[in-house]
């Protein structure tokens, strides 16, 4: 029963909606269109646009300045100078002259008053007593003992000159601090091969050359590195001295071993050689350069 009722409801709903359904009209046959190409006329081509010709601009005419008319020169007439009329002097009669009488009274403006003189009183100056000058006593410091070198000849020269506290140079004898024994130690058998002139120059001037070098060393100053590290010792220097004052072949025959002192010795001799005595003949010079600290 239920199934029949359901089927009936479905039919009723379908019948109601059937009226509202619109059906598509039947398809009509398409009409064919025929075209005849001969009957088609093409339009004539459009004329090409001609270029517009711009007329050339006229050249500007040059502006001619108007001619300057010369102005007439007007000569100035000289102005007439006014005539100076002579001044007429009046002549006075001597009888009508009037003389001023001299006044015998004193003129107050010219009268000089005498002022009383002031007496100058000199003040007595009290002289201060002179201060007594107290003389300070000099304190003599005793020099410290210096370490001796292994070379006995170098120890003999330790007192002849230093780089820090130079002593006053005394006039030396012919050989000076460099005696025959020291010269033979420095030169060796080579000294016997020299001429008498060369031997005489070495004996008389080797001590002077040594003193000049040590004084220059003192003025030049002790190397700062050597002071900090307390370096000291003795160099043996050798070079040739020429009659014109030049030197050649400068070298250290015996270096100290400290580069700062060895280099300073070479630099000092290059400064001091200008003051050396000059030989008559090329002579080899050998001497000590000493460094010591107090």
C-alpha positions as CSV (number, residue, x, y, z in Angstrom):
1,X,0.0,0.0,0.0
2,X,2.8,2.4,0.9
3,X,4.5,1.7,-2.3
4,X,1.4,2.6,-4.3
5,X,1.0,5.8,-2.5
6,X,4.6,6.8,-3.1
7,X,4.2,6.0,-6.9
8,X,1.1,8.2,-7.1
9,X,2.8,11.1,-5.4
10,X,5.7,10.9,-7.8
11,X,3.2,11.0,-10.8
12,X,1.4,13.9,-9.5
13,X,4.6,15.9,-9.0
14,X,5.7,15.1,-12.5
15,X,2.4,16.2,-14.0
16,X,2.5,19.5,-12.3
17,X,6.1,20.2,-13.5
18,X,5.5,19.0,-17.0
19,X,3.8,22.2,-18.0
20,X,6.7,24.3,-16.9
21,X,9.2,22.4,-19.1
22,X,10.0,24.2,-22.3
23,X,11.2,22.2,-25.3
24,X,13.8,23.5,-27.8
25,X,12.4,24.4,-31.2
26,X,13.3,22.0,-34.1
27,X,16.5,22.8,-35.9
28,X,16.0,24.8,-39.2
29,X,18.1,24.2,-42.3
30,X,21.1,26.6,-42.8
31,X,20.9,28.9,-45.9
32,X,24.0,28.9,-48.2
33,X,25.4,32.3,-49.3
34,X,27.3,32.4,-52.7
35,X,29.9,35.2,-53.4
36,X,31.1,36.2,-56.8
37,X,34.6,37.6,-56.6
38,X,34.3,39.4,-60.0
39,X,31.6,41.6,-58.7
40,X,33.8,42.8,-55.8
41,X,35.5,46.1,-56.6
42,X,38.6,47.2,-54.7
43,X,38.8,50.8,-53.7
44,X,41.6,52.9,-55.3
45,X,44.8,53.4,-53.3
46,X,45.0,56.5,-51.2
47,X,47.3,59.2,-52.6
48,X,50.7,59.4,-50.9
49,X,51.1,62.5,-48.8
50,X,53.5,65.0,-50.3
51,X,56.3,66.3,-48.1
52,X,55.7,69.8,-46.8
53,X,58.4,72.2,-48.1
54,X,59.4,74.7,-45.5
55,X,60.6,77.9,-47.0
56,X,64.1,79.0,-45.9
57,X,64.3,81.7,-43.3
58,X,65.6,85.0,-44.6
59,X,69.0,85.9,-43.4
60,X,69.1,88.7,-40.9
61,X,70.4,91.9,-42.4
62,X,73.5,93.3,-40.6
63,X,72.7,96.3,-38.5
64,X,74.8,99.2,-39.8
65,X,75.4,101.8,-37.1
66,X,74.6,105.3,-38.0
67,X,77.6,107.4,-39.0
68,X,79.0,109.6,-36.3
69,X,79.1,113.1,-37.4
70,X,82.2,115.0,-36.2
71,X,81.3,117.7,-33.8
72,X,82.6,121.1,-34.6
73,X,85.5,122.2,-32.4
74,X,84.6,125.4,-30.5
75,X,87.6,127.4,-29.5
76,X,87.3,129.0,-26.1
77,X,88.1,132.7,-26.1
78,X,90.5,133.7,-23.3
79,X,88.8,135.5,-20.5
80,X,90.1,139.0,-20.1
81,X,92.0,139.5,-16.8
82,X,90.6,142.1,-14.5
83,X,92.8,145.2,-14.4
84,X,94.4,145.8,-11.0
85,X,94.1,149.4,-10.0
86,X,97.0,150.8,-8.1
87,X,96.3,151.5,-4.4
88,X,96.7,155.2,-3.5
89,X,98.7,155.8,-0.4
90,X,97.6,158.6,1.9
91,X,100.3,161.0,2.8
92,X,100.0,162.1,6.4
93,X,101.3,165.4,7.6
94,X,104.2,165.2,10.0
95,X,102.6,167.9,12.1
96,X,99.4,165.8,12.7
97,X,101.3,162.7,14.1
98,X,100.2,161.6,17.6
99,X,102.7,159.7,19.7
100,X,101.7,157.4,22.7
101,X,103.1,158.4,26.0
102,X,105.2,155.8,27.8
103,X,103.6,154.6,31.0
104,X,105.8,154.8,34.0
105,X,103.5,152.6,36.1
106,X,104.4,148.9,36.5
107,X,102.4,146.4,34.5
108,X,100.8,143.7,36.7
109,X,101.0,141.1,33.9
110,X,104.7,141.5,33.5
111,X,105.6,141.8,37.2
112,X,107.6,138.8,38.4
113,X,107.0,137.6,42.0
114,X,110.0,136.3,43.9
115,X,109.3,132.9,45.5
116,X,111.1,131.8,48.6
117,X,113.5,128.9,48.0
118,X,112.8,125.6,49.7
119,X,115.5,124.0,51.8
120,X,116.4,120.5,50.8
121,X,116.9,118.2,53.7
122,X,119.0,115.1,53.0
123,X,117.9,111.9,54.7
124,X,120.5,109.7,56.3
125,X,120.7,106.3,54.7
126,X,121.3,103.5,57.1
127,X,123.8,101.1,55.6
128,X,123.1,97.4,56.1
129,X,125.9,95.3,57.4
130,X,127.4,93.1,54.6
131,X,126.6,89.4,54.7
132,X,129.4,87.0,55.4
133,X,130.0,84.6,52.5
134,X,130.5,81.1,53.7
135,X,132.8,79.1,51.5
136,X,131.7,75.6,50.7
137,X,134.3,72.9,51.1
138,X,134.9,70.8,48.0
139,X,134.3,67.1,48.5
140,X,136.8,65.0,46.6
141,X,135.4,61.7,45.4
142,X,137.8,58.8,45.4
143,X,137.9,57.0,42.0
144,X,136.8,53.4,42.0
145,X,139.2,50.7,41.0
146,X,139.0,49.7,37.4
147,X,139.2,46.2,36.2
148,X,142.5,45.5,34.5
149,X,142.9,44.0,31.1
150,X,144.8,40.9,30.3
151,X,147.2,42.9,28.1
152,X,149.8,44.6,30.3
153,X,150.5,47.3,27.6
154,X,146.7,48.2,27.5
155,X,146.8,48.6,31.3
156,X,149.5,51.2,30.9
157,X,147.2,53.3,28.7
158,X,144.1,53.0,30.9
159,X,145.1,56.3,32.7
160,X,146.1,58.2,29.5
161,X,142.5,58.9,28.3
162,X,138.9,57.8,28.9
163,X,135.5,58.3,27.2
164,X,133.6,59.3,30.4
165,X,136.0,61.3,32.7
166,X,139.0,62.7,30.8
167,X,142.0,63.9,32.7
168,X,144.0,67.0,31.8
169,X,146.6,66.3,29.2
170,X,150.2,66.9,30.4
171,X,153.1,67.7,28.0
172,X,154.6,64.3,27.1
173,X,158.2,63.5,26.4
174,X,159.4,62.4,22.9
175,X,158.0,58.9,23.2
176,X,155.2,59.8,25.7
177,X,153.0,57.0,27.0
178,X,154.1,55.0,23.9
179,X,157.6,53.9,24.8
180,X,159.9,51.7,22.7
181,X,158.5,48.5,24.3
182,X,154.9,49.5,23.5
183,X,155.7,50.5,19.9
184,X,157.5,47.1,19.4
185,X,154.4,45.4,20.9
186,X,152.0,47.2,18.5
187,X,154.1,47.2,15.3
188,X,156.2,44.0,15.8
189,X,159.2,43.3,13.4
190,X,157.5,45.5,10.8
191,X,158.8,48.6,12.7
192,X,162.4,47.8,11.7
193,X,161.5,48.0,8.0
194,X,160.4,51.6,8.2
195,X,162.6,54.6,7.2
196,X,164.2,56.8,9.9
197,X,161.7,59.5,9.1
198,X,158.8,57.2,9.7
199,X,160.3,55.9,12.9
200,X,160.9,59.4,14.2
201,X,157.3,60.5,13.4
202,X,155.9,57.4,15.2
203,X,158.1,57.9,18.3
204,X,157.3,61.6,18.6
205,X,153.6,61.7,17.6
206,X,151.9,58.4,18.4
207,X,151.1,59.5,22.0
208,X,149.6,62.8,20.6
209,X,147.5,60.9,18.1
210,X,146.2,58.6,20.9
211,X,145.4,61.6,23.1
212,X,143.5,63.5,20.4
213,X,141.5,60.3,19.7
214,X,140.6,59.7,23.3
215,X,139.5,63.4,23.8
216,X,137.3,63.1,20.7
217,X,135.9,59.9,22.1
218,X,135.0,61.8,25.3
219,X,133.3,64.7,23.5
220,X,131.4,62.2,21.2
221,X,130.1,60.4,24.3
222,X,130.0,56.8,25.5
223,X,127.5,54.7,23.5
224,X,124.2,54.5,25.5
225,X,123.8,50.7,24.8
226,X,127.3,50.1,26.2
227,X,126.5,52.1,29.4
228,X,123.3,50.1,30.0
229,X,125.1,46.8,29.5
230,X,128.3,48.0,31.2
231,X,130.5,47.2,28.2
232,X,134.2,48.3,28.3
233,X,137.5,47.2,26.8
234,X,140.4,48.2,24.5
235,X,140.6,48.3,20.7
236,X,143.8,48.2,18.6
237,X,143.3,50.5,15.5
238,X,145.4,50.5,12.4
239,X,145.4,52.9,9.4
240,X,147.8,54.8,7.0
241,X,148.3,58.6,7.6
242,X,149.2,60.6,4.5
243,X,151.1,63.9,4.3
244,X,148.0,65.7,3.0
245,X,146.0,64.7,6.1
246,X,144.0,61.8,4.6
247,X,143.8,58.3,6.1
248,X,143.3,55.0,4.3
249,X,143.1,51.3,5.3
250,X,141.2,52.0,8.5
251,X,140.5,48.8,10.4
252,X,140.4,47.2,13.9
253,X,143.5,45.1,14.4
254,X,142.0,43.9,17.7
255,X,138.2,44.3,18.2
256,X,136.7,44.4,21.7
257,X,133.9,42.1,20.7
258,X,131.0,44.5,21.4
259,X,129.6,45.8,18.1
260,X,128.5,49.2,19.7
261,X,132.1,49.9,20.9
262,X,133.9,48.6,17.8
263,X,131.6,50.7,15.5
264,X,132.0,53.8,17.7
265,X,135.8,53.5,17.5
266,X,135.8,53.7,13.7
267,X,133.4,56.7,13.8
268,X,135.5,58.5,16.3
269,X,138.7,58.1,14.2
270,X,136.9,59.5,11.1
271,X,136.2,62.6,13.1
272,X,139.5,63.0,15.0
273,X,142.0,62.4,12.1
274,X,141.6,66.0,10.9
275,X,143.5,67.1,14.0
276,X,146.4,64.6,13.8
277,X,149.9,65.8,13.1
278,X,151.0,65.2,9.5
279,X,154.0,63.1,8.5
280,X,156.4,63.9,5.6
281,X,155.8,60.4,4.2
282,X,152.9,57.9,4.2
283,X,153.1,56.2,7.6
284,X,151.2,53.3,9.3
285,X,149.7,54.3,12.6
286,X,148.8,51.7,15.2
287,X,147.5,52.6,18.7
288,X,145.0,51.7,21.5
289,X,141.5,53.1,22.0
290,X,140.3,52.5,25.6
291,X,136.8,52.3,27.0
292,X,136.1,52.1,30.7
293,X,133.3,52.9,33.1
294,X,133.6,54.3,36.7
